[in-house]
Amino acid sequence: MGVRGLHGFVANACPSVCTVVNLKEMAEKYQIHQPGCIPVIVVDAMCCLRHWYTPESWVCGGQWLEYLSVLEDFIKAFTTAGIKLVFFFDGVVEQKKRHEWVKRRLRNNKEISRIFQFMKTHRRQPGRDMFFIPSGLATFTRFALKSLGQETVCSLQEADYEVASYGLQNNCLGILGEDTDYLIFNTCPYFSISKLHLDCLVTVMFSRENLCHSLGLNVTDLPLLACLLGNDTVPEGMLESFRQKCLSGYSSAKQNNDKRTNTILAVADYITRVLHLQQGLKDLEEMLPLGRNKTVFCRGVASYLLPGQQSPWLLQIPSLETSDKQEVIMWSDPEILQVAKEHHVQAESYLVYNILSSGEIECSNTLEDEFDPELPGQALIFRPARQHIYSLLLEDSKDACRSCPIVKEWFVYFGNQLKQPELVQPIKLDIPGGIPSLRTLWLSQDAEVQAQRYSTFLACFHLWNEREELQALENSLAALCCLLIYLLWQVDAFSLEDLNAFIAQTLCLRGKSAAQLSGLQLTHVDSRAVQLGSLFIRGLTTLILANSACGFPFRMDDLMAWKMFDGKLFQQKYQQSHRGCSVEELLEGNKYWLTEFQNLKSLICKACMKNNRVLQSRQRGNEFIRESESRRWGSSFQRSHQPRFSSLFHNPNQGHQWRGLGPYTSRFETGPSGRRYRSEEQSQKRRGFQHTLRWPR
């Protein structure tokens, strides 16, 4: 992120830029100079995820309870030192950085392919050198920090800008992250998360003043330097010829320096020797072969200017103060939009504001096997549910033809080259009595509205008729059943053994501490179980989206991964289940869990039977798909199976529109059958509702 190679440059060529500091001592000095003020460090959380996730197992879907414990320890270390933390997360991907976002996701796909190839060959997790963060880590980290009482912010534009701006405007002690852009922004000090020793709060501080001194630049020159070298806004290749000219005219180039180091020195020398001493801006414009790229370049420079700051290097002024993110308001009610915005910024909801404000959302990579012939990508599996959620959110924004606005999806899955967003049509919910408005779901305080929220949530997954049985369960188990029933309807390859494993691991998780889970040892890792684990986690984020859209019928705490899933524990239960172990063995001999297990499985199987979904046993034992065999299927599997999982969407990457089976239709071993929702009287007495808190007090 930021300027490629700049971290390495300052470490090797400008060591004076890097200073070892003790954050506790800095906080004490801060309080002496500013009595009564609490020292604050603003944290770029997206930069920290890889460093926070320290559990040994990362490939199985996430060690969420262990991870929660890590976050608690991190917060405690700073709190004990008298330092307040404020966490920022990316809330949008701006259009000017979309090309870079896509490039990284496609690169990540190749890394994921190598991970699955390794697991199939060696039947174990790869080493840390192949580490890839668990699916959904950013989403659940946001909610984890919120649940731990931390001030957590979801950005309305690129998070690095908001982090730098917050640090400057609030006189923060510094910024904690790992992004060279924080060396470029003229803001508070920048601390390295990768160099942080948590036990003593010692890390490296990068000094932009020392960087300027070493290069002979002014602080106001740094945005120009970043754009000339190339960053997330200005593609590196755009000014390659300019950098070559600087390098060829740089007489102080050293042979023992690498090319990147000499390039940075040469470009800095050009700014100092030519632009400072001659006509500056005019010389720059003549030297740069910008042409139609002038606007991109100028926006790149302007993107580093915090409120109240100016630059001497703007080649053109118009429209530089505004973001190039084209905001197309999808919702006309300003009060609803404001509520959605507040929930978004306060990190209390998920994706709702993005849908209402711009109609464009994204989902990054998931640990999925492109050569598995049975499991489609999670983006396709959960699209029908998202289409219902879009309809709920955009129902009152219909045009003259009474159709909801199209939603643009940038969802990563194998076979999608991400050249353009997929255009997804909302699908109307089927709720007896009609769809409640967002004003009712979000703003009404009437007691009976909570029941509407719950029913609407279930309708997003075609579970409205199961509401009485689900209401009788505690919330986290009801959510588990919702997700498993949906998956069983959508994916034919789900077997009784898979269902048993999911239910057993959720129940057994309740009796285990983070330390016990950490000590759990696996004889091997099954690649199919890895994908099922990631699929389950992505399913939880879909539940969170529905919960946000429906006005929070569930507490968010009830939908968190650490309440329902542990990667290693699921691997263990999956392997036991497919070896034919008894239910008693799966549940570790706990008789109380046995009763709960039977009740949950009965509810799920009955819901499946109503929709002609017959669960079948398919023990896999130690079976795993070998690389040589799986290559016969190829990545075209995802494309060929798309019609089963969504009924209306247009993929500009493939240049056609299709209408497949309905969003809840599928094929079974017993023959084609519709996945229509069937009305049936429920025998269990309905339980009353109370308005639920989003987080426990």
C-alpha positions in Angstrom: 0.0 0.0 0.0 1.1 3.5 -0.6 4.4 4.1 -2.4 6.0 0.8 -3.4 9.5 0.3 -2.1 9.5 3.4 0.2 9.6 1.3 3.4 12.6 -0.6 2.1 14.3 2.6 0.9 14.1 4.4 4.3 15.3 1.3 6.1 18.3 0.8 3.9 19.2 4.2 2.4 17.9 6.6 5.0 18.2 4.9 8.4 17.8 8.3 10.2 14.1 8.2 9.2 13.6 5.2 11.4 13.8 5.9 15.2 13.1 3.3 17.9 10.6 4.8 20.4 8.8 3.7 23.6 5.1 4.6 23.3 4.5 4.5 27.0 7.3 7.1 27.6 6.0 9.2 24.7 2.5 9.1 26.3 3.9 10.3 29.6 5.7 13.2 28.0 2.5 14.1 26.1 0.6 14.4 29.3 3.3 16.5 30.9 3.1 19.0 28.0 -0.7 18.8 27.7 -2.0 18.2 31.2 -5.6 16.8 31.3 -5.4 15.4 27.8 -5.4 11.7 27.1 -2.8 10.6 24.6 -4.6 9.0 21.6 -3.2 6.7 18.9 -5.3 6.3 15.8 -5.0 2.8 14.4 -5.3 1.9 10.7 -6.9 -1.4 11.5 -6.7 -2.8 7.9 -2.9 -2.6 8.1 -2.9 -4.4 11.4 -5.0 -7.5 10.6 -2.1 -9.7 9.5 -0.2 -8.7 12.7 -3.1 -9.2 15.0 -4.0 -12.6 13.7 -1.4 -14.7 15.6 -3.2 -18.0 16.2 -1.2 -20.8 14.8 -4.1 -22.1 12.6 -5.3 -19.8 9.9 -6.4 -22.0 7.1 -9.3 -23.8 8.7 -11.7 -20.8 8.8 -10.4 -18.9 11.7 -9.6 -19.4 15.4 -12.1 -16.7 16.4 -12.1 -17.1 20.2 -8.3 -17.2 20.3 -8.3 -14.1 18.0 -10.7 -12.3 20.3 -8.3 -13.0 23.2 -5.4 -11.5 21.2 -7.4 -8.3 20.6 -8.2 -8.0 24.3 -4.5 -8.3 25.1 -3.6 -5.7 22.5 -6.1 -3.2 23.9 -5.0 -3.9 27.5 -1.4 -3.2 26.8 -2.2 0.3 25.6 -4.9 1.0 28.2 -2.4 0.1 31.0 0.0 2.7 29.6 -2.7 5.3 29.6 -3.1 5.4 25.8 -6.5 5.5 24.1 -6.9 3.7 20.8 -9.3 4.8 18.0 -9.7 2.2 15.2 -10.4 3.0 11.6 -11.6 0.6 8.9 -12.1 1.0 5.2 -15.7 1.6 4.5 -15.5 2.1 0.7 -13.3 1.5 -2.2 -13.0 4.7 -4.1 -13.2 4.5 -7.9 -9.7 6.0 -8.3 -8.3 3.0 -6.5 -10.6 0.4 -8.0 -8.0 -0.8 -10.5 -5.5 -1.4 -7.7 -8.1 -3.2 -5.6 -8.9 -5.5 -8.6 -5.2 -6.2 -9.3 -4.6 -7.2 -5.7 -7.6 -9.5 -5.6 -6.6 -11.3 -8.8 -3.1 -11.7 -7.4 -4.7 -13.1 -4.2 -6.5 -15.7 -6.2 -3.2 -17.1 -7.4 -2.0 -17.3 -3.8 -5.2 -19.1 -2.7 -4.7 -21.6 -5.6 -1.2 -22.4 -4.3 -2.5 -22.8 -0.7 -5.1 -25.4 -1.9 -2.6 -27.2 -4.0 -0.3 -27.4 -1.0 -3.0 -28.8 1.2 -4.1 -31.4 -1.3 -0.5 -32.5 -1.7 0.6 -32.5 2.0 -2.7 -32.6 3.8 -1.6 -29.9 6.3 -1.6 -26.2 6.6 1.2 -24.3 4.7 3.8 -22.4 6.6 3.5 -18.8 7.7 5.3 -17.7 4.5 2.0 -18.6 2.6 -0.2 -17.0 5.3 -3.5 -15.6 4.1 -5.9 -13.9 6.5 -9.1 -15.9 7.3 -12.1 -15.0 5.3 -14.2 -12.3 6.9 -11.4 -11.2 9.3 -11.8 -7.4 8.6 -15.6 -7.6 9.1 -15.5 -9.5 12.4 -12.5 -7.6 13.7 -14.6 -4.4 13.4 -17.4 -5.9 15.4 -15.0 -7.5 17.9 -13.4 -4.2 18.8 -16.9 -2.7 19.1 -17.9 -5.4 21.5 -14.7 -4.8 23.5 -15.8 -1.2 24.1 -13.4 0.4 21.7 -14.1 3.5 19.6 -14.4 2.1 16.1 -14.9 4.1 12.9 -15.9 2.9 9.4 -14.7 5.4 6.8 -16.8 7.2 4.2 -13.8 7.5 1.9 -10.4 5.8 1.8 -9.5 5.1 5.4 -5.9 6.3 5.2 -7.1 9.8 4.5 -9.5 9.8 7.4 -6.9 8.3 9.7 -4.4 11.0 8.8 -7.0 13.7 9.1 -8.2 12.5 12.5 -4.6 12.3 13.7 -3.9 15.9 12.7 -7.2 17.4 13.8 -7.2 15.7 17.2 -3.5 16.2 18.0 -3.0 12.5 18.4 0.1 10.9 19.7 0.5 9.2 16.4 -0.8 6.7 13.8 -0.2 3.0 14.1 -0.2 1.2 10.8 1.9 -0.1 7.9 1.4 2.2 5.0 4.0 4.5 3.4 1.2 7.0 2.7 1.5 8.0 6.3 5.0 9.2 5.6 3.6 11.4 2.8 0.6 12.9 4.7 1.6 16.0 6.7 0.0 14.7 9.9 1.0 13.3 13.4 3.9 10.8 13.8 3.7 7.4 12.1 4.4 4.2 14.1 5.0 0.8 12.6 2.7 -2.1 13.7 5.1 -4.7 12.2 7.9 -3.5 14.5 5.8 -3.2 17.6 6.8 -5.2 20.7 3.6 -5.3 22.6 5.1 -6.4 26.0 7.1 -3.1 26.3 5.3 -0.9 23.7 8.5 -0.3 21.7 8.3 0.2 18.0 9.8 2.2 15.1 8.7 5.8 14.4 9.1 7.0 10.8 10.1 10.7 10.6 8.9 12.5 7.5 11.0 15.5 8.6 14.2 13.4 8.5 13.1 11.9 5.2 12.8 15.4 3.7 16.2 16.3 5.2 17.8 13.3 3.6 16.3 14.0 0.2 16.6 17.8 0.2 12.9 18.2 0.0 10.2 20.2 1.8 7.3 18.4 3.5 5.0 19.9 0.8 7.1 18.1 -1.9 6.2 14.6 -0.5 2.8 14.3 -2.3 4.6 15.2 -5.6 7.3 12.6 -4.9 4.7 9.9 -4.1 2.8 10.5 -7.4 6.0 10.7 -9.5 7.1 7.3 -8.1 3.6 5.8 -8.5 1.0 4.9 -5.8 -2.5 3.5 -5.5 -4.0 6.5 -7.4 -1.3 7.1 -10.0 -0.3 3.8 -11.7 3.4 3.1 -11.5 3.6 2.6 -15.3 2.1 6.0 -16.1 5.3 7.9 -15.5 7.9 5.2 -16.2 9.5 7.2 -19.0 9.8 10.3 -16.7 11.6 8.3 -14.1 14.0 6.8 -16.6 14.9 10.4 -17.7 15.5 11.3 -14.1 17.6 8.2 -13.6 19.7 8.8 -16.7 20.4 12.3 -15.7 21.3 11.5 -12.1 25.0 11.6 -11.7 25.1 10.4 -8.1 23.6 6.9 -8.7 25.5 4.2 -6.9 26.1 0.7 -8.3 25.6 -1.0 -5.0 22.1 0.5 -4.7 19.2 -1.4 -6.2 17.3 0.3 -9.0 14.4 1.3 -6.8 16.7 3.2 -4.4 18.5 5.0 -7.2 15.1 5.8 -8.8 13.8 7.4 -5.6 17.0 9.4 -5.2 16.9 10.5 -8.8 13.3 11.7 -8.7 14.0 13.6 -5.4 17.1 15.1 -7.0 15.1 16.3 -10.0 12.6 18.0 -7.7 15.4 19.6 -5.7 17.8 20.5 -8.6 15.3 21.4 -11.3 11.9 22.3 -9.9 13.1 24.2 -6.8 15.7 26.2 -8.6 14.0 27.0 -11.9 10.4 27.6 -12.9 9.0 24.8 -10.8 5.4 24.1 -11.9 6.0 25.1 -15.5 9.1 22.8 -15.8 7.2 19.9 -14.3 4.3 20.2 -16.8 6.7 20.3 -19.7 8.7 17.3 -18.4 5.7 15.0 -17.6 4.1 13.2 -20.5 0.7 13.4 -18.9 -1.8 14.3 -21.6 -5.2 12.9 -20.6 -3.6 11.6 -17.4 -3.2 15.1 -16.0 -6.4 14.9 -14.0 -5.4 11.5 -12.5 -2.0 12.9 -11.5 -3.5 16.1 -10.0 -6.0 14.1 -8.0 -3.2 12.0 -6.7 -1.4 15.0 -5.4 -4.6 16.5 -4.0 -5.5 13.2 -2.2 -2.7 13.8 0.3 -3.9 17.3 1.2 -5.6 17.2 4.6 -8.2 19.9 5.5 -6.7 23.4 5.3 -3.5 22.2 3.5 -2.4 23.3 0.1 0.2 22.2 -2.4 2.5 24.2 -4.8 2.4 21.3 -7.3 -1.1 21.2 -8.5 -1.1 21.5 -12.3 -4.8 22.1 -12.4 -7.3 23.1 -9.7 -10.9 22.3 -10.8 -12.7 19.4 -9.0 -9.6 18.5 -6.9 -11.3 19.0 -3.6 -14.0 16.4 -4.3 -13.6 12.7 -4.4 -14.0 10.9 -7.7 -16.3 8.4 -6.1 -19.5 8.9 -8.1 -22.2 8.9 -5.4 -25.6 7.9 -6.9 -28.1 8.2 -4.1 -30.3 5.1 -4.3 -32.7 6.3 -1.5 -34.7 9.5 -1.5 -35.6 9.6 2.3 -32.9 11.8 3.9 -33.7 10.6 7.4 -33.3 6.9 6.4 -30.0 7.7 4.6 -28.7 9.6 7.7 -29.5 6.7 10.0 -27.7 4.4 7.6 -24.7 6.7 7.5 -24.5 7.0 11.3 -24.7 3.2 11.7 -22.0 2.9 9.0 -19.6 5.4 10.6 -20.1 3.9 14.0 -19.3 0.4 12.7 -22.7 -0.9 13.8 -24.0 -2.2 10.4 -22.6 -3.9 7.4 -22.8 -2.7 3.7 -26.3 -1.1 4.1 -25.1 2.4 3.7 -23.0 1.4 0.6 -26.1 0.0 -1.0 -28.3 3.0 -0.2 -25.7 5.6 -1.1 -24.1 4.3 -4.2 -25.6 0.9 -5.1 -22.1 -0.6 -5.2 -20.5 -3.1 -2.9 -17.5 -5.4 -2.9 -16.4 -8.6 -1.1 -12.7 -9.6 -1.1 -11.1 -13.0 -1.6 -12.4 -16.2 0.2 -10.4 -19.3 0.8 -12.1 -21.4 -2.0 -10.8 -24.2 -4.1 -11.2 -23.3 -7.8 -10.9 -27.0 -8.8 -13.5 -28.4 -6.4 -16.3 -29.7 -8.7 -19.0 -29.6 -6.0 -18.8 -26.3 -4.2 -19.5 -23.1 -6.0 -18.1 -19.8 -4.8 -19.7 -18.2 -1.8 -20.5 -15.1 -3.9 -22.9 -17.2 -6.0 -24.3 -19.2 -3.1 -25.4 -16.2 -1.1 -26.4 -14.0 -4.0 -30.1 -15.0 -3.8 -30.2 -13.9 -0.2 -28.5 -10.6 -1.1 -31.0 -10.1 -3.9 -33.8 -10.2 -1.3 -32.0 -7.9 1.0 -31.4 -5.4 -1.9 -35.2 -5.5 -2.6 -35.9 -4.7 1.1 -33.5 -1.8 1.1 -34.5 -0.4 -2.3 -38.2 -1.1 -2.4 -39.2 2.5 -2.0 -36.7 3.6 -4.7 -38.4 2.0 -7.6 -38.4 3.9 -10.9 -41.4 4.7 -13.2 -41.4 1.1 -14.4 -41.7 -0.1 -10.8 -38.4 -1.9 -10.8 -35.7 -1.6 -8.1 -32.4 0.0 -8.9 -29.6 -2.5 -10.0 -26.9 -3.1 -7.5 -23.3 -3.4 -8.7 -21.3 -6.2 -7.1 -17.5 -6.6 -7.1 -17.4 -10.0 -5.5 -14.3 -12.1 -5.9 -14.7 -15.7 -7.1 -12.8 -17.9 -9.5 -13.9 -17.2 -13.1 -14.8 -13.6 -12.4 -12.1 -11.4 -13.9 -13.5 -8.3 -12.2 -13.2 -6.2 -15.4 -16.5 -4.6 -14.5 -19.0 -5.0 -11.7 -21.8 -7.6 -12.0 -25.2 -6.0 -12.3 -27.5 -7.7 -9.8 -31.3 -7.3 -9.9 -33.1 -7.2 -6.5 -35.8 -9.9 -6.0 -38.9 -9.1 -4.1 -39.5 -10.7 -0.7 -42.5 -12.9 -0.2 -44.0 -11.9 3.1 -47.7 -12.3 4.0 -49.1 -8.9 4.6 -46.5 -7.1 2.5 -43.0 -5.8 3.0 -42.6 -3.4 5.9 -40.9 -0.1 5.1 -37.5 0.8 6.4 -39.0 3.6 8.4 -41.1 1.0 10.2 -38.2 -1.4 10.7 -35.6 1.2 11.6 -37.4 4.0 13.4 -40.6 2.5 15.0 -40.5 1.9 18.7 -43.7 -0.1 18.8 -43.4 -3.5 20.5 -44.9 -5.5 17.7 -42.4 -4.2 15.2 -39.7 -6.4 16.7 -41.7 -9.4 15.5 -41.8 -7.8 12.0 -38.1 -7.3 12.1 -37.5 -11.0 12.9 -40.0 -12.3 10.3 -38.5 -10.0 7.6 -35.0 -11.3 8.5 -36.2 -14.9 8.0 -38.0 -14.0 4.8 -34.6 -12.9 3.3 -33.7 -16.6 3.5 -37.2 -18.0 2.7 -37.6 -19.1 6.3 -40.7 -17.1 7.2 -42.8 -20.3 7.8 -40.2 -21.6 10.2 -40.4 -18.5 12.5 -42.1 -20.2 15.4 -39.6 -23.0 15.8 -36.7 -20.6 15.3 -38.1 -18.1 17.8 -38.1 -20.9 20.4 -34.3 -21.1 20.2 -31.7 -18.8 21.7 -30.6 -16.3 19.1 -27.2 -17.7 18.2 -28.7 -21.2 17.6 -31.5 -19.8 15.6 -29.0 -18.0 13.4 -27.0 -21.2 13.0 -30.2 -23.0 11.9 -31.0 -20.2 9.4 -27.6 -20.5 7.8 -27.4 -24.3 7.7 -30.9 -24.6 6.2 -30.1 -22.0 3.5 -26.8 -23.8 2.7 -28.6 -27.2 2.4 -31.1 -25.7 0.1 -28.5 -24.1 -2.1 -25.7 -26.7 -2.3 -26.6 -30.3 -3.2 -23.2 -31.6 -2.1 -23.9 -30.9 1.5 -24.4 -34.2 3.3 -25.6 -35.5 6.6 -22.0 -35.8 7.8 -21.4 -32.1 7.0 -24.5 -31.1 8.9 -23.6 -33.2 11.9 -20.1 -31.6 11.9 -21.4 -28.1 11.8 -23.9 -28.6 14.6 -21.5 -30.6 16.8 -18.7 -28.0 16.6 -21.0 -25.1 17.5 -22.3 -27.0 20.6 -18.9 -28.2 21.7 -17.5 -24.7 21.2 -19.5 -23.5 24.2 -17.6 -25.6 26.6 -14.1 -24.6 25.5 -11.8 -21.8 26.3 -9.4 -20.0 23.9 -6.5 -21.9 25.5 -8.2 -25.3 25.0 -8.9 -24.5 21.4 -5.3 -23.4 20.9 -4.1 -26.7 22.2 -6.3 -28.8 19.9 -4.1 -30.8 17.5 -5.2 -32.1 14.1 -3.7 -35.2 12.4 -4.2 -33.6 9.0 -6.1 -30.8 7.2 -8.9 -31.6 4.8 -9.1 -29.1 1.9 -12.9 -29.5 1.5 -13.5 -28.7 5.2 -11.3 -25.6 4.7 -13.6 -24.4 2.0 -16.7 -25.3 4.1 -15.3 -23.3 7.0 -14.8 -20.2 4.9 -18.2 -20.7 3.4 -19.8 -20.7 6.8 -18.0 -17.5 7.8 -19.2 -15.7 4.7 -22.6 -17.0 5.5 -22.4 -15.3 8.9 -21.5 -12.0 7.2 -24.7 -12.4 5.0 -26.7 -12.8 8.2 -25.1 -9.6 9.6 -26.1 -7.8 6.4 -29.7 -9.0 6.7 -29.7 -8.1 10.4 -28.5 -4.6 9.6 -31.1 -4.2 6.9 -34.0 -5.4 9.0 -33.4 -3.1 11.9 -31.4 -5.5 14.2 -33.9 -8.2 15.2 -30.8 -10.0 16.6 -28.1 -8.5 18.8 -25.0 -8.3 16.6 -23.2 -10.2 19.4 -25.4 -13.2 18.7 -24.1 -13.4 15.1 -20.4 -13.3 15.8 -18.1 -16.0 14.6 -16.6 -16.7 18.0 -20.1 -17.7 19.2 -20.6 -20.3 16.5 -17.4 -21.4 14.8 -13.8 -22.5 15.4 -11.7 -23.6 12.5 -9.7 -26.4 14.1 -12.7 -27.7 16.0 -14.8 -27.9 12.8 -11.9 -29.7 11.1 -11.9 -32.2 14.0 -15.7 -32.7 13.9 -15.8 -32.9 10.1 -13.1 -35.6 10.0 -14.8 -37.6 12.9 -18.2 -37.3 11.2 -16.9 -38.5 7.8 -15.1 -41.4 9.5 -18.5 -42.6 10.8 -18.1 -41.6 14.5 -21.2 -41.8 16.6 -23.1 -38.6 17.6 -22.1 -39.3 21.2 -18.4 -39.2 20.2 -18.9 -36.1 18.2 -20.4 -34.4 21.2 -17.6 -35.6 23.5 -20.1 -37.6 25.7 -22.1 -34.6 26.8 -25.7 -35.8 27.3 -27.2 -32.3 27.4 -25.6 -31.4 24.1 -27.0 -34.6 22.7 -30.6 -33.5 23.3 -29.8 -30.0 21.8 -28.1 -31.7 18.8 -31.1 -33.9 18.1 -33.6 -30.9 18.4 -31.5 -28.7 16.1 -31.0 -31.4 13.5 -34.7 -32.3 13.6 -35.7 -28.7 12.9 -33.2 -28.4 10.1 -34.2 -31.7 8.4 -37.9 -30.9 8.7 -37.3 -27.5 6.9 -35.4 -29.3 4.2 -38.1 -32.0 3.8 -40.8 -29.3 3.2 -38.7 -28.1 0.3 -38.1 -31.6 -1.1 -34.5 -31.5 0.0 -33.6 -35.0 1.0 -30.4 -35.2 3.0 -28.2 -38.1 2.2 -25.2 -39.7 3.9 -21.9 -39.5 2.0 -19.0 -40.4 4.1 -15.7 -39.2 2.6 -13.3 -40.7 5.2 -9.8 -39.6 4.3 -10.8 -38.8 0.8 -9.4 -35.6 -0.7 -9.4 -34.4 -4.3 -6.0 -34.9 -5.9 -4.6 -32.1 -8.0 -4.3 -34.3 -11.0 -7.9 -35.3 -10.8 -9.3 -31.9 -10.0 -7.6 -30.2 -12.9 -10.0 -32.1 -15.2 -12.8 -29.9 -14.0 -11.1 -26.5 -14.5 -12.2 -23.1 -13.2 -15.1 -23.1 -15.8 -17.1 -24.9 -13.1 -18.1 -21.6 -11.4 -19.3 -20.1 -14.6 -21.3 -23.1 -15.7 -23.1 -23.3 -12.4 -24.0 -19.6 -12.0 -27.7 -20.0 -13.2 -28.4 -22.3 -10.2 -27.7 -19.5 -7.7 -29.2 -16.3 -9.1 -32.1 -15.6 -11.3 -31.4 -12.1 -12.5 -28.0 -10.5 -13.0 -25.8 -9.3 -15.8 -22.1 -10.0 -15.9 -20.3 -7.4 -18.2 -17.2 -9.5 -17.9 -18.8 -12.3 -19.8 -21.0 -10.1 -22.0 -24.4 -11.8 -21.6 -27.5 -11.8 -19.4 -29.1 -15.0 -18.3 -32.1 -16.1 -16.4 -31.6 -19.4 -14.5 -33.8 -21.3 -12.2 -35.4 -19.4 -9.4 -33.1 -18.3 -6.6 -34.2 -21.2 -4.5 -34.3 -23.9 -7.1 -31.8 -26.7 -7.5 -31.3 -30.2 -8.7 -31.2 -33.3 -6.5 -30.5 -36.9 -6.9 -34.2 -37.6 -6.7 -34.8 -35.4 -9.8 -35.6 -31.8 -10.5 -37.7 -30.1 -8.0 -38.7 -26.5 -7.2 -37.4 -24.8 -4.1 -40.6 -22.9 -3.6 -41.5 -21.8 -0.1 -44.4 -23.8 1.2 -46.9 -22.5 3.8 -47.7 -24.7 6.7 -49.3 -24.2 10.1 -46.9 -24.3 12.9 -47.7 -26.1 16.2 -45.4 -24.4 18.5 -46.6 -21.4 20.5 -45.2 -18.1 19.4 -42.9 -16.5 21.8 -43.2 -12.7 22.6 -40.5 -10.3 21.5 -38.6 -7.5 23.2 -36.5 -4.9 21.4 -33.0 -6.4 21.3 -29.8 -4.5 22.0 -27.2 -4.6 19.3 -24.4 -5.3 21.8 -24.6 -6.6 25.4 -24.4 -3.8 28.0 
